[in-house]
Amino acid sequence: MWPTLMMRKRVLSVVGSILLGLGVGVCASAKEPLVIAASPSLAAPLEALGRAFEATHPDVKVMLYFDSGLDIRRTIAAMENTSIGQYFIGKGPIHLIAPGGDELITRLEQRYYVLPGSRKAYATEPLALVVPESLVDAPGSFQALAGTTQVRVAIADPALTSLGQKSDELLKRLGIADSLNGRLDVAVDARGVLDHLLSGNADVGIVFGPDAIEEGHRVRVVAISDERLYKPTLHSMAMERYCPNRALCNDFLTFIQTSEAQSILKGLGYGLPEKK
């Protein structure tokens, strides 16, 4: 009883928030809403893509609902499985799902919470080798770190963050991890890497591309990871099962793979998925 009651309360709270936002937007602008449930980590790219889509679809208002991947899954499951949150096909409050990584979409597909075959990959997160903007003589590649024996390298903690795990994976695949023993400056997270770099504790740092672009006024990107050696996090979107307008969803899913959208994402430090 207790889990079910909590799920129902969550559905009412989440859907209420969405509908409140829709009500304000619809009354004010008479535009059709396009609601995307997404990870907070994707706020910048999704907001930028939303603005660009609205520019060519003036009758549409892109609205973002942010929550953790686990809570997005709980909300969708509750909407589809509880008597209070149940919807008919084409009558749900959410159009698209855009979690931080593809694992959640795979799980939602398995439960038929998103429509099979609707998933569209639109971005990857490469690793960037960054240096302070003021540094002139900097390594030109990740491989060059092995030969510059005086260079200290800031990385995120592999035991605590996906950034650290990905950084460690790349250094090992390049065969230079051992050569960096004693020269690694381990920070808690991406913010720590940048703080250590800018405070002089390290000479170069490894962060995700979007983090590097966000700090572009203080750091310079000198190299981007080669996806043949490093498997970056892949970001996709998929259509929620009860999505209220499948045609509109398809329009947005098509848009995120266009050259215009790709240019926006590259400008924010994201990579582009390989076309299959």
Residue frames as qw, qx, qy, qz and C-alpha x, y, z in Angstrom:
[[0.000, 0.885, 0.466, 0.000, 0.00, 0.00, 0.00],
 [0.320, -0.794, 0.040, 0.516, 2.69, 2.47, 0.99],
 [0.367, -0.193, 0.537, 0.735, 4.77, 2.34, -2.24],
 [0.183, 0.550, 0.697, 0.423, 1.60, 2.62, -4.32],
 [0.141, -0.906, -0.358, 0.177, 0.40, 5.60, -2.31],
 [0.355, -0.638, 0.232, 0.642, 3.77, 7.30, -2.67],
 [0.341, 0.097, 0.660, 0.662, 3.78, 6.66, -6.44],
 [0.083, 0.748, 0.620, 0.223, 0.33, 8.14, -6.80],
 [0.235, -0.885, -0.137, 0.379, 1.32, 11.23, -4.85],
 [0.395, -0.390, 0.437, 0.708, 4.39, 11.60, -7.04],
 [0.276, 0.391, 0.699, 0.532, 2.34, 11.30, -10.22],
 [0.042, -0.881, -0.471, -0.010, -0.14, 13.91, -9.03],
 [0.338, -0.782, 0.071, 0.519, 2.68, 16.25, -8.05],
 [0.384, -0.210, 0.568, 0.697, 4.68, 15.85, -11.26],
 [0.194, 0.499, 0.707, 0.462, 1.73, 15.90, -13.63],
 [0.118, -0.890, -0.396, 0.192, 0.25, 18.82, -11.71],
 [0.321, -0.645, 0.221, 0.658, 3.46, 20.78, -12.19],
 [0.302, 0.051, 0.681, 0.665, 3.53, 19.98, -15.89],
 [0.074, 0.677, 0.684, 0.263, -0.10, 20.87, -16.41],
 [0.198, -0.854, -0.219, 0.429, 0.29, 24.11, -14.44],
 [0.284, -0.452, 0.409, 0.740, 3.13, 25.10, -16.74],
 [0.204, 0.280, 0.765, 0.543, 1.15, 24.09, -19.79],
 [0.005, -0.798, -0.599, 0.068, -1.86, 26.04, -18.64],
 [0.189, -0.785, 0.018, 0.590, 0.14, 29.21, -18.21],
 [0.257, -0.275, 0.596, 0.709, 1.91, 28.77, -21.54],
 [0.178, 0.424, 0.804, 0.378, -1.19, 27.87, -23.52],
 [0.014, -0.856, -0.479, 0.196, -3.29, 30.70, -22.12],
 [0.207, -0.749, 0.136, 0.615, -0.54, 33.22, -22.68],
 [0.032, -0.486, 0.594, 0.641, 0.53, 32.22, -26.16],
 [0.820, 0.342, 0.165, -0.428, -1.97, 29.72, -27.58],
 [0.352, 0.568, -0.724, -0.172, 0.97, 27.56, -28.63],
 [0.949, -0.096, -0.255, -0.158, 0.98, 23.78, -28.67],
 [0.439, -0.725, 0.525, -0.084, 3.24, 22.42, -25.92],
 [0.826, 0.290, -0.476, 0.078, 6.00, 19.88, -26.52],
 [0.587, -0.709, 0.316, -0.229, 7.01, 18.47, -23.13],
 [0.702, 0.380, -0.568, 0.198, 10.39, 16.76, -22.72],
 [0.764, -0.633, 0.110, -0.055, 11.24, 14.91, -19.49],
 [0.661, 0.581, -0.339, 0.332, 15.00, 15.16, -19.16],
 [0.741, -0.310, -0.279, 0.526, 18.06, 14.94, -16.96],
 [0.157, -0.957, -0.051, 0.238, 19.15, 18.27, -15.40],
 [0.544, -0.418, 0.438, 0.581, 22.63, 17.70, -16.83],
 [0.396, 0.307, 0.636, 0.588, 21.18, 18.23, -20.32],
 [0.066, 0.811, 0.396, -0.424, 19.57, 21.59, -19.60],
 [0.063, -0.637, 0.302, 0.707, 21.91, 23.64, -21.80],
 [0.074, -0.083, 0.795, 0.597, 21.70, 21.55, -25.02],
 [0.077, 0.524, 0.845, 0.069, 17.96, 20.91, -24.70],
 [0.035, 0.789, 0.287, -0.543, 17.17, 24.55, -24.05],
 [0.031, -0.508, 0.461, 0.727, 19.24, 25.53, -27.08],
 [0.062, 0.126, 0.894, 0.426, 17.61, 22.87, -29.28],
 [0.078, 0.651, 0.717, -0.235, 14.19, 23.91, -28.01],
 [0.055, 0.728, 0.026, -0.682, 14.76, 27.55, -28.95],
 [0.010, -0.315, 0.676, 0.666, 15.97, 26.59, -32.41],
 [0.072, 0.332, 0.921, 0.189, 12.98, 24.30, -32.98],
 [0.080, 0.733, 0.520, -0.431, 10.56, 27.02, -31.87],
 [0.019, -0.549, 0.265, 0.793, 12.16, 29.42, -34.36],
 [0.177, 0.109, -0.753, -0.624, 10.94, 27.24, -37.23],
 [0.303, -0.448, -0.829, -0.143, 7.75, 26.12, -35.46],
 [0.055, -0.278, 0.213, -0.935, 6.25, 29.36, -34.11],
 [0.679, -0.352, -0.223, -0.605, 3.06, 27.56, -33.07],
 [0.855, -0.187, -0.461, 0.144, 4.99, 25.25, -30.68],
 [0.263, -0.804, 0.381, -0.374, 6.33, 25.85, -27.16],
 [0.721, 0.135, -0.640, 0.226, 9.06, 23.43, -26.01],
 [0.529, -0.692, 0.218, -0.440, 8.74, 22.81, -22.28],
 [0.532, 0.314, -0.741, 0.263, 11.34, 20.93, -20.22],
 [0.761, -0.571, 0.045, -0.303, 10.63, 18.91, -17.10],
 [0.375, 0.555, -0.688, 0.277, 13.87, 18.03, -15.28],
 [0.809, -0.461, 0.241, -0.274, 14.37, 15.12, -12.90],
 [0.273, -0.496, 0.818, 0.105, 16.89, 12.37, -12.18],
 [0.416, 0.178, -0.781, -0.430, 16.81, 9.31, -14.43],
 [0.128, -0.159, -0.945, 0.257, 15.47, 7.13, -11.63],
 [0.222, 0.421, 0.507, -0.718, 12.68, 9.56, -10.81],
 [0.430, 0.330, -0.384, -0.748, 11.76, 9.99, -14.48],
 [0.341, 0.026, -0.920, -0.192, 11.41, 6.21, -14.69],
 [0.014, -0.291, -0.821, 0.491, 9.28, 6.13, -11.53],
 [0.316, 0.395, 0.155, -0.848, 7.05, 8.92, -12.78],
 [0.467, 0.246, -0.580, -0.621, 6.42, 7.28, -16.15],
 [0.271, -0.069, -0.959, 0.037, 5.84, 3.87, -14.57],
 [0.090, 0.344, 0.674, -0.647, 3.39, 5.39, -12.11],
 [0.387, 0.352, -0.099, -0.847, 1.54, 7.28, -14.83],
 [0.519, 0.191, -0.675, -0.488, 1.06, 4.13, -16.82],
 [0.429, -0.043, -0.898, 0.089, 0.43, 1.66, -14.00],
 [0.009, -0.250, -0.688, 0.681, -1.62, 3.40, -11.31],
 [0.117, 0.668, 0.729, 0.096, -5.32, 4.10, -11.49],
 [0.066, -0.862, -0.177, 0.471, -4.79, 7.79, -10.69],
 [0.122, -0.648, 0.423, 0.621, -2.06, 8.27, -13.27],
 [0.546, 0.176, 0.763, 0.297, -3.32, 6.10, -16.09],
 [0.265, 0.569, -0.169, -0.760, -3.66, 7.64, -19.54],
 [0.807, 0.447, 0.381, -0.055, -5.03, 6.58, -22.90],
 [0.620, 0.075, 0.403, 0.669, -2.81, 6.40, -25.98],
 [0.232, 0.525, 0.322, 0.753, -2.31, 9.94, -27.27],
 [0.350, -0.829, -0.262, -0.348, -3.49, 11.57, -24.03],
 [0.735, -0.364, -0.269, 0.504, -0.37, 11.62, -21.84],
 [0.119, -0.977, -0.039, 0.171, 1.27, 14.83, -20.52],
 [0.382, -0.636, 0.517, 0.427, 4.82, 13.99, -21.72],
 [0.710, 0.638, -0.155, -0.256, 5.98, 13.84, -25.33],
 [0.708, 0.498, -0.453, 0.214, 9.65, 12.85, -25.23],
 [0.791, -0.589, 0.076, 0.145, 12.15, 11.31, -22.80],
 [0.536, 0.704, -0.315, 0.343, 15.76, 12.58, -22.80],
 [0.776, -0.619, 0.021, 0.119, 17.73, 11.05, -19.91],
 [0.043, -0.855, 0.506, 0.101, 21.45, 11.51, -19.30],
 [0.120, -0.355, 0.916, 0.141, 22.62, 8.46, -21.23],
 [0.567, 0.085, -0.571, -0.588, 20.97, 5.61, -23.10],
 [0.139, 0.013, -0.960, 0.244, 20.66, 3.01, -20.34],
 [0.326, 0.277, 0.563, -0.707, 17.35, 4.39, -19.07],
 [0.575, 0.360, -0.246, -0.692, 15.81, 4.50, -22.54],
 [0.393, 0.185, -0.887, -0.156, 16.76, 0.84, -23.02],
 [0.018, 0.148, 0.876, -0.459, 14.99, -0.08, -19.79],
 [0.425, 0.371, 0.269, -0.781, 11.93, 1.97, -20.72],
 [0.520, 0.313, -0.570, -0.553, 11.80, 0.27, -24.12],
 [0.229, 0.055, -0.969, 0.077, 11.88, -3.12, -22.44],
 [0.116, 0.355, 0.754, -0.541, 8.82, -2.17, -20.39],
 [0.157, 0.549, 0.638, 0.518, 7.15, -0.48, -23.37],
 [0.173, -0.760, -0.342, 0.524, 7.12, 2.85, -21.55],
 [0.131, 0.638, -0.304, -0.695, 8.58, 4.45, -24.67],
 [0.829, 0.471, 0.079, -0.291, 7.73, 3.48, -28.22],
 [0.736, -0.189, 0.518, 0.393, 10.15, 0.90, -29.65],
 [0.568, 0.408, 0.449, 0.556, 11.99, 2.23, -32.67],
 [0.050, 0.958, 0.221, 0.178, 11.47, 5.87, -31.74],
 [0.599, -0.648, 0.100, 0.460, 14.91, 6.35, -30.16],
 [0.550, 0.770, -0.012, 0.322, 17.12, 8.92, -31.90],
 [0.687, -0.361, -0.059, 0.627, 20.75, 9.52, -30.92],
 [0.233, 0.937, 0.157, 0.208, 21.74, 13.16, -31.10],
 [0.018, 0.880, -0.387, 0.275, 24.92, 13.80, -29.06],
 [0.859, -0.109, -0.370, 0.337, 27.97, 12.29, -27.39],
 [0.344, -0.928, 0.143, -0.020, 30.19, 13.64, -24.62],
 [0.770, 0.401, -0.311, 0.387, 33.84, 13.52, -25.67],
 [0.642, -0.608, -0.101, 0.455, 36.72, 14.08, -23.28],
 [0.341, 0.886, -0.053, 0.310, 38.67, 17.32, -23.67],
 [0.702, -0.191, -0.186, 0.661, 42.26, 18.02, -22.69],
 [0.008, 0.946, 0.180, 0.268, 42.30, 21.58, -21.37],
 [0.582, -0.042, -0.241, 0.775, 44.94, 24.05, -20.21],
 [0.095, -0.735, -0.289, 0.605, 44.73, 27.54, -18.71],
 [0.481, 0.842, 0.234, 0.066, 44.02, 30.11, -21.39],
 [0.062, -0.944, 0.310, 0.096, 47.30, 31.87, -20.51],
 [0.694, -0.342, 0.582, 0.252, 49.48, 28.76, -21.05],
 [0.428, 0.701, -0.368, -0.435, 51.38, 29.03, -24.34],
 [0.291, 0.411, -0.857, -0.107, 53.52, 25.87, -24.45],
 [0.721, -0.096, 0.456, -0.513, 50.92, 23.12, -24.00],
 [0.370, -0.045, 0.907, 0.195, 50.76, 19.44, -25.03],
 [0.376, 0.222, -0.376, -0.818, 48.98, 19.08, -28.34],
 [0.718, -0.058, -0.575, -0.388, 47.40, 15.70, -27.69],
 [0.829, -0.482, 0.140, -0.249, 46.58, 13.15, -25.00],
 [0.946, 0.122, -0.111, 0.279, 49.45, 10.96, -26.24],
 [0.373, 0.664, -0.278, 0.585, 51.89, 13.85, -25.75],
 [0.570, -0.729, 0.164, -0.342, 51.31, 13.67, -22.00],
 [0.967, -0.177, 0.014, 0.184, 53.55, 10.62, -21.83],
 [0.709, 0.335, -0.051, 0.618, 56.54, 12.52, -23.19],
 [0.018, -0.714, 0.138, -0.686, 56.13, 15.69, -21.15],
 [0.632, -0.182, -0.689, 0.305, 57.42, 14.30, -17.87],
 [0.160, -0.034, -0.427, 0.889, 57.06, 17.53, -15.89],
 [0.389, -0.260, -0.281, -0.838, 53.40, 18.07, -16.73],
 [0.170, 0.109, 0.830, -0.520, 50.90, 17.44, -13.94],
 [0.299, -0.217, -0.679, -0.634, 47.50, 16.15, -15.04],
 [0.374, 0.006, 0.529, -0.762, 44.25, 16.83, -13.17],
 [0.385, -0.155, -0.796, -0.441, 41.57, 14.15, -13.48],
 [0.657, -0.382, 0.084, -0.645, 38.33, 13.41, -11.64],
 [0.385, -0.321, 0.824, -0.265, 38.29, 10.55, -9.14],
 [0.426, 0.089, -0.787, -0.438, 37.55, 7.29, -11.03],
 [0.175, -0.207, -0.918, 0.288, 35.97, 5.82, -7.90],
 [0.100, 0.464, 0.512, -0.716, 33.45, 8.64, -7.57],
 [0.398, 0.630, 0.031, -0.666, 32.49, 9.96, -11.00],
 [0.814, 0.448, 0.361, 0.085, 31.80, 8.82, -14.54],
 [0.315, 0.915, -0.248, 0.039, 34.22, 11.54, -15.71],
 [0.330, -0.667, 0.668, -0.021, 36.98, 9.92, -13.69],
 [0.783, 0.045, 0.620, 0.000, 36.10, 6.46, -14.98],
 [0.686, 0.705, 0.172, 0.050, 36.07, 7.66, -18.58],
 [0.097, 0.905, -0.414, 0.027, 39.37, 9.54, -18.13],
 [0.530, -0.456, 0.715, -0.002, 41.04, 6.47, -16.62],
 [0.811, 0.324, 0.487, 0.001, 39.66, 4.31, -19.45],
 [0.532, 0.844, -0.059, 0.030, 41.08, 6.64, -22.11],
 [0.107, -0.815, 0.569, -0.025, 44.54, 6.86, -20.52],
 [0.666, -0.221, 0.713, 0.005, 44.74, 3.07, -20.29],
 [0.774, 0.510, 0.375, 0.023, 43.61, 2.55, -23.88],
 [0.357, 0.903, -0.233, 0.053, 46.22, 5.04, -25.04],
 [0.897, 0.027, -0.256, 0.360, 48.83, 3.07, -23.10],
 [0.271, 0.571, -0.275, 0.724, 50.04, 6.10, -21.16],
 [0.639, -0.697, -0.174, -0.275, 48.46, 5.50, -17.74],
 [0.851, -0.314, -0.140, 0.396, 51.67, 4.09, -16.21],
 [0.505, 0.316, -0.015, 0.803, 53.74, 7.00, -17.47],
 [0.196, -0.682, -0.080, -0.700, 51.52, 9.38, -15.49],
 [0.735, -0.483, -0.435, 0.194, 52.13, 7.69, -12.14],
 [0.512, -0.387, -0.209, 0.737, 53.09, 10.36, -9.63],
 [0.099, -0.009, 0.213, 0.972, 51.86, 13.13, -11.92],
 [0.249, -0.539, -0.677, -0.435, 48.11, 12.72, -11.53],
 [0.100, -0.047, 0.420, -0.901, 46.27, 15.30, -9.45],
 [0.189, -0.396, -0.878, -0.190, 42.98, 13.62, -8.51],
 [0.247, -0.110, 0.167, -0.948, 40.01, 15.93, -7.91],
 [0.420, 0.209, 0.744, -0.476, 36.50, 15.09, -6.73],
 [0.535, 0.622, 0.569, -0.053, 34.70, 16.03, -9.96],
 [0.513, 0.584, 0.293, 0.557, 34.83, 18.21, -13.08],
 [0.141, -0.959, -0.035, -0.245, 34.58, 21.41, -11.06],
 [0.689, -0.644, 0.250, 0.221, 37.49, 20.19, -8.92],
 [0.760, 0.179, 0.326, 0.533, 39.57, 19.42, -12.02],
 [0.281, 0.782, 0.183, 0.525, 39.10, 22.96, -13.28],
 [0.412, -0.903, 0.062, -0.105, 39.77, 24.47, -9.85],
 [0.793, -0.391, 0.286, 0.370, 43.02, 22.49, -9.50],
 [0.641, 0.413, 0.311, 0.567, 44.05, 23.50, -13.00],
 [0.111, 0.852, 0.140, 0.492, 43.36, 27.20, -12.53],
 [0.539, -0.834, 0.110, -0.035, 44.92, 27.31, -9.07],
 [0.244, 0.760, -0.601, 0.048, 48.21, 25.94, -10.42],
 [0.691, -0.334, 0.618, -0.170, 48.03, 22.51, -8.81],
 [0.736, 0.198, 0.605, 0.230, 48.02, 20.97, -12.30],
 [0.114, -0.376, 0.430, 0.813, 49.19, 22.00, -15.76],
 [0.377, -0.016, -0.627, -0.681, 46.50, 20.25, -17.81],
 [0.473, 0.046, 0.668, -0.573, 43.11, 18.75, -17.00],
 [0.124, -0.122, -0.879, -0.444, 40.69, 16.24, -18.48],
 [0.373, 0.294, 0.500, -0.724, 36.98, 17.13, -18.51],
 [0.469, 0.517, 0.708, 0.103, 33.96, 16.48, -20.69],
 [0.313, 0.330, 0.390, 0.801, 33.64, 18.69, -23.75],
 [0.184, -0.804, -0.412, -0.388, 30.62, 20.68, -22.47],
 [0.576, -0.728, -0.154, 0.340, 32.45, 21.52, -19.22],
 [0.550, -0.126, 0.229, 0.793, 35.39, 22.82, -21.24],
 [0.128, 0.537, 0.439, 0.709, 33.18, 25.03, -23.40],
 [0.379, -0.835, -0.390, -0.084, 31.37, 26.38, -20.35],
 [0.533, -0.723, 0.062, 0.436, 34.72, 27.55, -18.96],
 [0.697, 0.498, 0.238, 0.458, 35.96, 28.75, -22.34],
 [0.051, 0.950, -0.069, 0.302, 36.86, 32.19, -21.00],
 [0.474, -0.759, 0.437, -0.087, 39.39, 30.62, -18.62],
 [0.642, -0.255, 0.693, 0.207, 40.62, 27.42, -20.27],
 [0.451, 0.561, -0.457, -0.523, 41.60, 26.35, -23.77],
 [0.936, 0.075, 0.326, -0.110, 40.89, 22.99, -25.39],
 [0.002, 0.668, -0.660, -0.344, 44.07, 21.49, -26.88],
 [0.176, 0.141, -0.934, -0.277, 42.74, 18.01, -27.76],
 [0.757, -0.037, 0.111, -0.642, 39.52, 16.01, -28.06],
 [0.559, -0.205, 0.802, -0.059, 39.33, 12.27, -27.43],
 [0.337, 0.247, -0.729, -0.542, 39.31, 9.95, -30.42],
 [0.782, -0.066, 0.231, -0.576, 36.10, 7.89, -30.35],
 [0.806, 0.283, -0.514, -0.081, 37.97, 4.96, -31.91],
 [0.423, 0.221, -0.728, 0.493, 39.82, 4.63, -28.59],
 [0.070, 0.093, 0.615, -0.780, 37.20, 5.91, -26.20],
 [0.146, -0.495, -0.789, -0.332, 33.49, 5.14, -26.05],
 [0.074, -0.153, 0.237, -0.957, 31.74, 8.34, -25.01],
 [0.258, 0.388, 0.724, -0.509, 28.39, 8.63, -23.27],
 [0.003, 0.260, 0.668, 0.697, 25.63, 8.61, -25.89],
 [0.253, 0.317, 0.450, -0.795, 22.57, 10.82, -25.54],
 [0.072, -0.257, -0.793, -0.548, 19.29, 9.89, -27.24],
 [0.445, 0.066, 0.285, -0.847, 15.61, 10.80, -27.05],
 [0.065, -0.200, -0.947, -0.241, 12.59, 8.57, -27.43],
 [0.407, -0.323, -0.267, -0.812, 8.85, 9.05, -27.65],
 [0.311, -0.067, 0.737, -0.596, 6.81, 8.42, -24.49],
 [0.115, 0.231, 0.953, 0.160, 4.21, 5.70, -25.05],
 [0.090, 0.729, 0.662, -0.151, 1.19, 7.93, -24.42],
 [0.235, -0.205, 0.179, 0.933, 2.69, 10.97, -26.15],
 [0.345, 0.626, 0.488, -0.501, -0.19, 13.32, -27.10],
 [0.530, 0.789, -0.061, -0.305, 1.11, 14.22, -30.59],
 [0.829, -0.125, 0.424, 0.342, 3.29, 11.67, -32.35],
 [0.575, 0.695, 0.203, 0.381, 3.64, 13.77, -35.49],
 [0.085, -0.955, 0.183, -0.219, 5.06, 16.66, -33.47],
 [0.725, -0.540, 0.412, 0.118, 7.38, 14.28, -31.62],
 [0.823, 0.237, 0.360, 0.371, 8.66, 12.89, -34.90],
 [0.326, 0.889, 0.030, 0.321, 9.30, 16.43, -36.13],
 [0.333, -0.871, 0.344, -0.108, 11.46, 17.17, -33.09],
 [0.824, -0.271, 0.463, 0.184, 13.28, 13.82, -33.27],
 [0.715, 0.535, 0.245, 0.378, 14.06, 14.51, -36.92],
 [0.087, 0.962, -0.084, 0.244, 15.22, 18.03, -36.10],
 [0.566, -0.745, 0.349, 0.059, 17.79, 16.96, -33.47],
 [0.779, -0.086, 0.483, 0.391, 19.72, 15.07, -36.16],
 [0.495, 0.833, 0.175, 0.174, 19.79, 17.94, -38.68],
 [0.609, 0.308, -0.128, 0.720, 22.92, 19.93, -39.53],
 [0.161, -0.720, 0.035, -0.674, 21.47, 22.95, -37.70],
 [0.784, -0.591, 0.001, -0.191, 21.01, 20.99, -34.48],
 [0.905, -0.030, -0.086, 0.415, 24.43, 19.36, -34.83],
 [0.358, 0.560, -0.119, 0.738, 26.05, 22.78, -35.21],
 [0.453, -0.724, 0.063, -0.516, 24.35, 23.93, -32.00],
 [0.921, -0.390, -0.007, 0.021, 25.53, 20.85, -30.11],
 [0.777, 0.229, -0.114, 0.574, 29.11, 21.12, -31.38],
 [0.085, 0.690, -0.114, 0.710, 29.17, 24.72, -30.22],
 [0.640, -0.640, 0.137, -0.404, 28.27, 23.52, -26.73],
 [0.152, -0.595, 0.780, -0.122, 31.11, 21.00, -26.66],
 [0.823, 0.036, 0.512, -0.243, 29.17, 17.85, -27.58],
 [0.123, -0.263, 0.823, 0.489, 30.24, 15.31, -30.16],
 [0.685, 0.238, -0.152, -0.671, 28.01, 13.84, -32.84],
 [0.775, -0.077, 0.617, -0.113, 26.98, 10.18, -32.95],
 [0.119, -0.227, 0.802, 0.540, 28.17, 8.05, -35.81],
 [0.666, 0.257, -0.062, -0.697, 25.51, 7.73, -38.46],
 [0.458, -0.086, 0.885, 0.002, 24.32, 4.16, -38.93]]
